Amino acid sequence: MESFEWYVIRATGTVAYLLLYLSVIIGLYTQVQKKRKQKITITLHLHETLANWAFFMVCGHLGFLLIDSYISFKWAEVLIPSNTTYKPLPMAMGIISFYFLIITIVTSKARKKIGYQRWRKLHALNPILYVLVTLHGLFIGTDFQGGVLAVVNIVPLIIMGGLLLKGQQKLNMSN
């Protein structure tokens, strides 16, 4: 049973990370499309849906941590940063990431009620979420090597940055 729990913990964490990764990439692509004055309804919906599913997978990840018989985490250890003896810093990064994800999803759902400007400021904090969850996976897991994570994260950002610059140049030329 221990190996099953271990595999499910790893799988839910990995899938949550991949969904978050795709949500980030699509969110950045949505910004490129917005700057190009393109329709963003479908990509925006996909961005939000992927983030929601990442949240569900993180909840599954936490749930399986609680029933894992090898380490036997308690609620406080998976919900309060630095309240565990098992890799306290990477665990804290994961817990703080979880709270950032909750804030992101709740404020995105309440975007109209809290106002677009306030939502935008809160949404601008999401790079912190992404960096923390990446470090959490890098320091606590053995599934991904640092070089692989670096390439997977840096290459799309370079591409998106290039697309944003290209879109900005086209916008400047048309004015």
Secondary structure, 3 states (H helix, E strand, C coil): CHHHHHHHHHHHHHHHHHHHHHHHHHHHHHHHHHHCCCCCHHHHHHHHHHHHHHHHHHHHHHHHHHHCCCCCCCHHHHHCCCCCCCCHHHHHHHHHHHHHHHHHHHHHHCHHHHCHHHHHHHHCCHHHHHHHHHHHHHHHCCCCCHHHHHHHHHHHHHHHHHHHHHHHHHHHHHC
